[in-house]
């Protein structure tokens, strides 16, 4: 069977409102200054780990096709052209992309199918250590049929083949990177001074302070309406909101604390743009440590944590308790999912049964002379996680568990987490649109990657694999529910909160749309009317 996409022009027009292609309908000009909670780590897409870095990469390195705002990851109609102007399913295992011949790298070199083949090779090379590698496992080969046709061959017929081929890989310039040994790519100067093919080009980066992109006036899909985007690193939320209200910055991706949200609402120059949350916060246990190898102990800790109270205390109406390792942005979060409920009586009973008892009446449980105690890492840059950690500490103390909170600078905490040098860590993750995040976050293949705690369950892996192979959402839904429930039952982590997201943005910006998984991916269509521009917009 041969299934062809709509002609590129028609589909581009249909997708225009979704942000896949810019237009000249609005005047160009304007500067967007973003109050960013952190800095990028590097600007080489395969090795990105920070959300800020991914957001910046989205504007420098386009994908072959982009998801539309509704985040339909299964049907081809959920995607719009980007580097590829069209694509076709030649059979159930073959997907061919036809590149836009207008696409040029920002040094003037044409984009070719050989760049696509090279990109797949980089992402798939274990020497590179790409976090997205598990999501590419079903791609058997990528070939250049000619200079503008890249052919993907898959191992299995899957409903998310188009997602696999596009979402998880940003195309790289072979002519600039091919000579660098794969094991040295992450540290190469290119990651600090990238050359892309997107709507914006890299200008400068002062680590820990500011990063600047400017519009690529020669962008093949049309010049962005804004002139430049500036990321200003302001890790303290209160200070960032103050800068926003003072007019020193223009936007924040999310404001988690309700008191800070209320400050924004009182400002006549700002507005909130709500969108389904991709954010998930929780505590991961290190299953390499003897204490946390005990499944019943982990379950007891999970039952002793009152997540509702934590969410209500910190977020008020602007947060919710997740049903598991998923967020409202993902369709698998809808419907009933069995969880370990808050039950201190059952938590105490389980601890007693596991041999953890308070023998001397000091309120702390012991076993074989060792106290029930562990250290919880939290980043100094996150007030939310610090507040939540204190509440968790207090709740677990009531069942005889001593939690030592250790604040660390964010880079240090990330380094220790990735190396498995921790007992427990309070994480915050930005999930992708596809439920395949269950694979990248918790599968056995993700140990050494994002699966920091080394959770390993062949049964879980098998269920998620079957769910991702299901041909319809109806067939996949019960499998994903089982996977979420298995993760909840095994308790390798406690999924504590998910903020209800609102982008705060200055009212002078028009055409503001948000794709929940990547809030700036449509920023090329944002605009500032000439009569509302500030001095920095000119």
C-alpha positions as CSV (number, residue, x, y, z in Angstrom):
1,X,0.0,0.0,0.0
2,X,1.3,3.4,-0.9
3,X,0.0,6.4,1.1
4,X,1.2,9.9,0.2
5,X,1.0,13.1,2.1
6,X,-1.0,16.1,0.9
7,X,1.0,18.4,-1.4
8,X,3.4,20.5,0.7
9,X,1.8,23.8,-0.1
10,X,-1.7,22.7,0.9
11,X,-0.5,21.1,4.1
12,X,1.7,24.1,5.0
13,X,-1.3,26.4,4.6
14,X,-3.4,24.1,6.7
15,X,-0.8,23.9,9.4
16,X,0.0,27.6,9.4
17,X,-2.0,28.2,12.6
18,X,-0.1,25.4,14.2
19,X,3.2,27.2,13.8
20,X,5.0,24.9,11.3
21,X,5.6,27.7,8.8
22,X,5.9,31.5,9.3
23,X,4.1,34.1,7.2
24,X,4.6,37.7,6.4
25,X,1.1,38.7,7.4
26,X,2.3,40.5,10.6
27,X,5.2,43.1,10.6
28,X,8.6,41.8,11.8
29,X,10.5,43.1,14.7
30,X,10.5,42.7,18.5
31,X,12.6,41.1,21.2
32,X,11.4,38.4,23.5
33,X,13.4,38.2,26.8
34,X,12.7,35.0,28.7
35,X,13.2,34.6,32.4
36,X,14.8,31.2,32.5
37,X,15.1,29.0,35.6
38,X,18.3,27.5,34.4
39,X,20.9,27.5,31.6
40,X,21.4,25.2,28.7
41,X,23.9,22.4,29.1
42,X,25.1,22.2,25.5
43,X,23.5,23.0,22.1
44,X,24.3,19.7,20.4
45,X,20.9,18.0,20.1
46,X,21.8,14.4,20.6
47,X,23.4,15.0,24.0
48,X,21.0,17.6,25.4
49,X,19.6,16.9,28.9
50,X,18.3,20.2,30.1
51,X,14.9,21.5,29.1
52,X,16.2,24.9,28.3
53,X,18.8,23.4,26.0
54,X,16.0,21.5,24.2
55,X,13.9,24.6,23.8
56,X,16.8,26.5,22.2
57,X,17.7,23.5,20.0
58,X,14.1,23.5,18.7
59,X,14.6,26.9,17.2
60,X,18.1,26.2,15.6
61,X,17.7,22.5,14.5
62,X,14.3,21.7,13.0
63,X,13.0,18.1,12.7
64,X,11.9,16.5,9.5
65,X,8.3,17.1,10.5
66,X,6.7,18.8,13.5
67,X,3.8,17.8,15.8
68,X,0.8,20.1,15.6
69,X,-0.7,21.6,18.7
70,X,-3.1,18.7,19.4
71,X,-0.1,16.3,20.0
72,X,-1.6,13.5,18.0
73,X,1.4,11.2,17.9
74,X,-0.2,8.3,16.0
75,X,-1.9,9.7,12.9
76,X,0.0,11.4,10.1
77,X,-2.5,14.2,10.2
78,X,-1.0,15.2,13.5
79,X,2.2,16.4,11.8
80,X,3.2,19.3,9.6
81,X,6.1,19.7,7.2
82,X,9.4,21.1,8.4
83,X,12.7,20.0,6.8
84,X,10.7,17.5,4.8
85,X,8.1,19.0,2.5
86,X,6.3,15.6,2.2
87,X,6.6,12.0,3.1
88,X,5.1,8.6,2.1
89,X,4.5,5.2,3.6
90,X,5.8,2.9,0.9
91,X,4.8,-0.2,3.0
92,X,4.3,-1.0,6.6
93,X,8.0,-0.9,7.3
94,X,9.2,1.9,5.0
95,X,8.8,5.6,5.3
96,X,10.3,8.0,2.8
97,X,10.9,11.7,3.4
98,X,11.3,14.3,0.6
99,X,13.4,17.2,1.8
100,X,12.5,20.8,1.0
101,X,15.1,21.8,-1.6
102,X,15.1,25.4,-0.2
103,X,16.6,24.3,3.1
104,X,20.1,25.6,3.7
105,X,22.4,25.4,6.7
106,X,23.1,28.8,8.1
107,X,26.5,28.7,6.5
108,X,24.8,28.4,3.1
109,X,25.3,24.6,2.6
110,X,22.3,22.8,1.3
111,X,20.5,20.3,3.6
112,X,20.6,16.8,2.1
113,X,19.4,13.3,2.8
114,X,23.0,12.5,3.8
115,X,22.6,14.9,6.8
116,X,19.6,12.7,7.8
117,X,21.6,9.5,7.5
118,X,24.5,11.1,9.5
119,X,22.1,12.3,12.2
120,X,20.6,8.8,12.7
121,X,24.1,7.4,13.0
122,X,25.1,9.9,15.6
123,X,22.0,9.4,17.7
124,X,22.4,5.6,17.4
125,X,26.1,5.5,18.4
126,X,26.5,4.4,22.0
127,X,29.7,6.5,22.2
128,X,27.6,9.6,21.9
129,X,25.2,8.5,24.7
130,X,22.1,10.1,23.3
131,X,19.2,10.0,25.9
132,X,16.8,9.5,23.0
133,X,18.5,6.3,21.9
134,X,15.8,3.9,23.4
135,X,13.2,5.7,21.3
136,X,15.0,4.9,18.1
137,X,15.4,1.2,18.7
138,X,12.7,0.3,16.1
139,X,14.5,2.1,13.3
140,X,16.6,-0.6,11.5
141,X,18.2,1.7,8.9
142,X,18.2,5.1,7.3
143,X,19.3,5.5,3.7
144,X,19.8,8.3,1.2
145,X,17.9,7.3,-1.9
146,X,19.1,10.5,-3.5
147,X,20.2,13.9,-2.3
148,X,16.7,15.0,-1.2
149,X,15.1,11.6,-0.3
150,X,15.8,9.9,3.0
151,X,14.3,6.4,3.5
152,X,13.6,5.0,7.0
153,X,13.2,1.3,7.4
154,X,11.6,0.0,10.6
155,X,11.8,-3.4,12.4
156,X,8.1,-3.5,13.2
157,X,4.8,-2.0,11.9
158,X,4.0,0.6,14.6
159,X,1.5,3.4,14.8
160,X,4.2,5.9,15.9
161,X,6.6,5.4,13.1
162,X,6.4,9.0,11.9
163,X,6.9,10.1,15.5
164,X,10.0,7.9,15.8
165,X,11.5,9.2,12.7
166,X,10.9,12.9,13.4
167,X,10.3,13.8,17.0
168,X,13.3,12.2,18.6
169,X,15.9,13.5,16.2
170,X,16.9,17.1,15.2
171,X,18.8,17.0,12.0
172,X,22.6,17.8,12.2
173,X,25.0,19.2,9.6
174,X,27.2,16.3,8.4
175,X,29.7,18.6,6.8
176,X,30.6,20.3,10.1
177,X,30.5,17.3,12.4
178,X,31.6,14.2,10.4
179,X,35.3,14.7,11.1
180,X,34.8,14.8,14.9
181,X,35.2,11.4,16.7
182,X,31.8,10.3,18.0
183,X,33.1,10.0,21.6
184,X,34.3,13.6,21.4
185,X,31.1,15.2,20.0
186,X,29.6,16.2,23.3
187,X,32.7,18.3,24.2
188,X,33.2,19.8,20.6
189,X,33.2,23.6,20.2
190,X,30.1,23.2,17.9
191,X,28.0,22.6,21.0
192,X,28.8,26.1,22.2
193,X,28.6,27.8,18.8
194,X,26.1,25.8,16.7
195,X,25.2,26.2,13.0
196,X,21.6,25.2,12.3
197,X,18.9,25.4,9.7
198,X,16.1,26.7,11.9
199,X,14.2,30.0,12.1
200,X,16.7,31.5,14.5
201,X,20.5,31.5,14.5
202,X,22.9,31.4,17.5
203,X,24.5,34.7,18.4
204,X,26.2,34.5,21.8
205,X,26.2,32.6,25.1
206,X,27.4,33.8,28.5
207,X,27.1,30.7,30.6
208,X,25.0,31.1,33.7
209,X,23.8,34.5,32.6
210,X,22.4,35.0,29.1
211,X,22.0,33.3,25.7
212,X,20.9,35.1,22.5
213,X,19.4,34.0,19.2
214,X,18.5,36.2,16.3
215,X,16.0,35.7,13.4
216,X,17.5,34.0,10.4
217,X,16.2,36.3,7.7
218,X,17.0,33.7,5.0
219,X,15.0,30.9,6.8
220,X,13.5,28.7,4.0
221,X,10.0,28.6,5.5
222,X,9.9,32.4,6.0
223,X,11.5,34.9,8.3
224,X,10.4,34.8,11.9
225,X,8.3,37.8,13.0
226,X,10.5,38.5,16.1
227,X,14.0,39.8,15.6
228,X,15.6,38.1,18.6
229,X,15.1,35.9,21.6
230,X,17.1,36.3,24.8
231,X,17.2,33.7,27.6
232,X,18.2,35.4,30.9
233,X,19.1,33.0,33.7
234,X,17.1,33.8,36.8
235,X,17.0,30.6,39.0
236,X,15.1,32.3,41.9
237,X,11.4,32.3,41.0
238,X,10.6,35.3,43.1
239,X,13.4,37.3,41.5
240,X,12.3,36.1,38.1
241,X,8.7,37.2,38.7
242,X,9.9,40.6,39.9
243,X,11.9,41.0,36.8
244,X,8.9,40.1,34.7
245,X,6.6,42.6,36.6
246,X,9.3,45.3,36.3
247,X,9.4,44.9,32.5
248,X,13.0,43.6,32.5
249,X,11.8,40.3,30.9
250,X,8.8,39.4,28.8
251,X,7.9,35.7,29.5
252,X,8.2,32.8,31.9
253,X,7.4,29.2,30.9
254,X,5.8,28.4,34.1
255,X,5.3,29.9,37.6
256,X,4.7,27.1,40.0
257,X,4.0,28.9,43.2
258,X,0.5,30.3,43.7
259,X,1.7,33.4,45.5
260,X,3.9,34.3,42.5
261,X,1.0,33.6,40.0
262,X,-1.1,36.0,42.0
263,X,1.6,38.7,41.7
264,X,1.5,38.2,37.9
265,X,-2.3,38.4,37.8
266,X,-2.1,41.8,39.5
267,X,0.2,43.2,36.8
268,X,-1.7,45.1,34.0
269,X,1.1,44.4,31.5
270,X,1.1,40.6,31.8
271,X,-1.3,37.8,31.0
272,X,-1.4,34.1,31.6
273,X,-1.7,31.6,28.8
274,X,-2.8,28.2,30.2
275,X,-1.8,24.9,28.6
276,X,-1.7,21.2,29.6
277,X,1.2,20.5,31.8
278,X,4.2,18.4,30.7
279,X,5.9,18.7,34.1
280,X,6.2,15.9,36.6
281,X,7.9,16.2,40.0
282,X,8.7,13.3,42.3
283,X,11.2,11.3,44.4
284,X,13.3,8.6,42.8
285,X,14.8,5.9,45.0
286,X,18.2,4.4,44.1
287,X,17.5,0.7,43.8
288,X,21.2,0.0,43.7
289,X,21.3,0.7,47.4
290,X,20.4,-2.2,49.7
291,X,17.7,-0.1,51.6
292,X,15.7,0.6,48.4
293,X,16.0,-2.9,46.9
294,X,13.2,-3.8,49.3
295,X,9.9,-3.3,47.4
296,X,7.8,-3.4,50.5
297,X,9.8,-0.6,52.1
298,X,9.4,1.6,49.0
299,X,5.7,0.9,49.0
300,X,5.5,1.9,52.7
301,X,7.3,5.1,52.1
302,X,4.9,5.9,49.2
303,X,1.9,5.3,51.3
304,X,3.2,7.5,54.1
305,X,3.5,10.5,51.8
306,X,0.4,12.7,51.6
307,X,0.7,14.0,48.1
308,X,-2.6,15.8,48.2
309,X,-1.6,17.9,51.2
310,X,1.8,18.7,49.5
311,X,0.1,19.9,46.3
312,X,-2.5,21.9,48.2
313,X,0.1,23.5,50.4
314,X,2.4,24.5,47.6
315,X,0.3,25.0,44.5
316,X,-3.3,25.5,45.7
317,X,-5.5,25.3,42.7
318,X,-2.5,25.5,40.3
319,X,-1.3,21.9,40.8
320,X,-2.5,18.3,40.9
321,X,-1.4,14.9,42.0
322,X,-0.4,12.8,39.0
323,X,-1.8,9.3,38.6
324,X,1.7,8.0,37.9
325,X,4.6,8.6,35.6
326,X,2.5,10.7,33.3
327,X,1.0,14.2,33.0
328,X,-2.2,15.7,31.7
329,X,-0.6,16.5,28.4
330,X,-0.4,12.8,27.6
331,X,-3.5,11.0,26.7
332,X,-2.7,8.0,28.9
333,X,-3.3,10.2,32.0
334,X,-7.0,10.1,31.3
335,X,-9.1,7.5,33.0
336,X,-8.7,5.5,36.3
337,X,-5.3,4.3,37.2
338,X,-4.7,2.3,40.5
339,X,-2.3,4.0,42.9
340,X,-0.9,3.5,46.4
341,X,-3.2,5.7,48.5
342,X,-2.1,7.7,51.5
343,X,-2.4,5.3,54.4
344,X,-0.1,5.7,57.4
345,X,-1.7,2.8,59.2
346,X,-0.8,0.4,56.3
347,X,2.6,2.1,56.0
348,X,3.4,1.4,59.6
349,X,2.2,-2.1,59.4
350,X,4.3,-2.8,56.4
351,X,7.4,-1.3,58.1
352,X,6.8,-3.5,61.2
353,X,6.4,-6.6,59.0
354,X,9.7,-5.8,57.3
355,X,11.5,-5.6,60.6
356,X,11.7,-1.9,61.0
357,X,10.8,-1.1,64.6
358,X,11.2,1.7,67.1
359,X,13.0,-0.2,69.9
360,X,14.0,2.6,72.2
361,X,11.1,4.9,71.8
362,X,13.0,7.8,70.2
363,X,10.6,7.9,67.2
364,X,13.1,6.4,64.7
365,X,12.8,2.9,63.4
366,X,15.8,0.6,63.3
367,X,16.6,-2.8,61.9
368,X,19.7,-4.9,62.9
369,X,21.0,-1.8,64.6
370,X,20.8,0.5,61.6
371,X,18.4,3.5,61.7
372,X,15.7,3.9,58.9
373,X,17.4,6.9,57.4
374,X,18.2,8.2,54.0
375,X,19.4,11.4,52.3
376,X,17.2,13.2,49.8
377,X,19.0,15.4,47.2
378,X,17.2,18.6,46.1
379,X,18.5,21.4,43.9
380,X,19.1,24.8,45.4
381,X,17.5,26.4,42.3
382,X,14.1,24.9,43.0
383,X,12.0,26.4,45.8
384,X,9.2,24.0,44.9
385,X,11.3,20.9,45.5
386,X,12.8,22.3,48.6
387,X,9.4,23.1,50.1
388,X,8.0,19.7,49.0
389,X,11.1,17.9,50.5
390,X,10.5,19.5,53.9
391,X,6.9,18.4,53.8
392,X,7.9,14.9,52.9
393,X,10.5,14.9,55.6
394,X,7.9,15.8,58.2
395,X,5.4,13.2,56.9
396,X,7.9,10.4,57.0
397,X,9.1,11.4,60.4
398,X,5.6,10.6,61.7
399,X,6.0,6.9,60.6
400,X,9.6,6.6,62.0
401,X,11.7,7.5,59.0
402,X,14.5,10.1,59.2
403,X,15.0,12.0,55.9
404,X,18.1,14.1,55.6
405,X,17.7,16.8,53.0
406,X,20.8,17.7,51.1
407,X,20.5,20.9,48.9
408,X,23.0,20.9,45.9
409,X,23.8,23.2,43.1
410,X,21.8,22.0,40.1
411,X,24.7,20.8,38.0
412,X,26.1,18.9,40.9
413,X,22.8,17.3,41.7
414,X,22.4,16.3,38.0
415,X,25.9,14.8,37.9
416,X,25.3,12.8,41.0
417,X,21.9,11.6,39.8
418,X,23.2,10.5,36.4
419,X,26.1,8.6,38.1
420,X,23.8,6.9,40.6
421,X,25.6,8.6,43.5
422,X,22.5,9.2,45.7
423,X,20.0,7.4,47.9
424,X,17.0,9.4,46.9
425,X,16.6,12.5,44.6
426,X,13.7,14.9,44.1
427,X,13.4,15.1,40.3
428,X,11.5,17.3,38.0
429,X,11.0,16.1,34.4
430,X,9.4,17.5,31.3
431,X,7.6,14.7,29.6
432,X,7.1,14.4,25.8
433,X,3.8,14.0,24.0
434,X,4.2,10.3,23.4
435,X,3.7,7.7,26.2
436,X,7.1,6.3,25.1
437,X,8.5,8.4,28.0
438,X,7.7,5.3,30.1
439,X,10.5,3.6,28.1
440,X,13.0,6.5,28.3
441,X,12.4,7.1,32.0
442,X,11.8,3.6,33.5
443,X,12.8,0.8,31.1
444,X,15.8,-1.5,31.8
445,X,17.4,0.0,28.6
446,X,17.3,3.4,30.2
447,X,19.5,2.4,33.2
448,X,22.6,4.6,32.8
449,X,20.4,7.3,31.2
450,X,17.3,8.9,32.7
451,X,16.4,5.8,34.8
452,X,18.6,7.1,37.5
453,X,17.4,4.7,40.2
454,X,18.1,1.6,38.0
455,X,14.5,0.2,38.2
456,X,14.5,-3.0,36.2
457,X,11.4,-5.0,35.5
458,X,11.1,-7.3,32.4
459,X,7.4,-7.5,32.9
460,X,7.1,-3.7,32.8
461,X,9.3,-3.5,29.7
462,X,7.2,-6.1,28.0
463,X,3.9,-4.3,28.7
464,X,5.2,-1.0,27.5
465,X,6.6,-2.5,24.4
466,X,3.2,-4.1,23.7
467,X,1.4,-0.8,24.3
468,X,3.6,1.1,22.0
469,X,3.0,-1.5,19.3
470,X,-0.8,-1.4,19.6
471,X,-2.4,-0.1,16.4
472,X,-5.1,2.0,18.0
473,X,-5.5,4.1,21.2
474,X,-8.3,1.8,22.2
475,X,-6.0,-1.2,22.1
476,X,-3.1,0.6,23.7
477,X,-5.0,2.2,26.6
478,X,-5.4,-0.9,28.9
479,X,-1.8,-1.8,28.3
480,X,-0.5,1.6,29.3
481,X,-2.8,1.6,32.3
482,X,-1.3,-1.7,33.4
483,X,2.2,-0.3,32.9
484,X,1.4,2.8,35.0
485,X,-0.1,0.6,37.7
486,X,2.8,-1.7,37.8
487,X,5.1,1.2,38.2
488,X,2.9,2.5,41.1
489,X,2.9,-0.9,42.7
490,X,6.7,-1.4,42.5
491,X,7.2,2.2,43.8
492,X,10.7,2.9,42.3
493,X,9.6,6.5,42.8
494,X,6.8,8.6,44.3
495,X,5.1,10.8,41.8
496,X,4.3,13.8,43.9
497,X,3.0,16.7,41.8
498,X,2.3,18.2,38.4
499,X,1.8,21.9,38.1
500,X,-1.2,23.3,36.1
501,X,0.8,25.3,33.7
502,X,0.5,28.9,32.6
503,X,2.9,30.8,30.5
504,X,3.3,34.4,31.7
505,X,3.8,36.8,28.8
506,X,3.8,40.5,28.2
507,X,0.6,41.7,26.6
508,X,2.3,43.4,23.7
509,X,3.0,39.9,22.1
510,X,0.3,38.7,19.7
511,X,-0.3,35.3,18.0
512,X,0.9,33.6,21.1
513,X,0.3,29.8,20.8
514,X,1.8,27.1,23.0
515,X,2.5,23.5,22.2
516,X,2.5,21.8,25.6
517,X,5.5,19.7,25.1
518,X,7.7,22.5,23.9
519,X,6.3,25.9,24.7
520,X,8.5,28.0,22.3
521,X,8.4,25.8,19.2
522,X,5.8,28.1,17.6
523,X,7.5,31.3,18.7
524,X,8.5,32.2,15.1
525,X,4.8,33.2,14.6
526,X,4.7,35.5,17.7
527,X,4.7,39.2,16.9
528,X,4.8,42.6,18.4
529,X,2.7,45.4,16.7
530,X,4.9,48.4,15.9
531,X,2.8,50.8,18.0
532,X,3.3,48.6,21.1
533,X,7.1,48.1,20.9
534,X,9.5,48.9,23.7
535,X,12.9,50.3,23.1
536,X,14.5,46.8,23.2
537,X,12.1,45.7,20.4
538,X,13.6,48.2,17.9
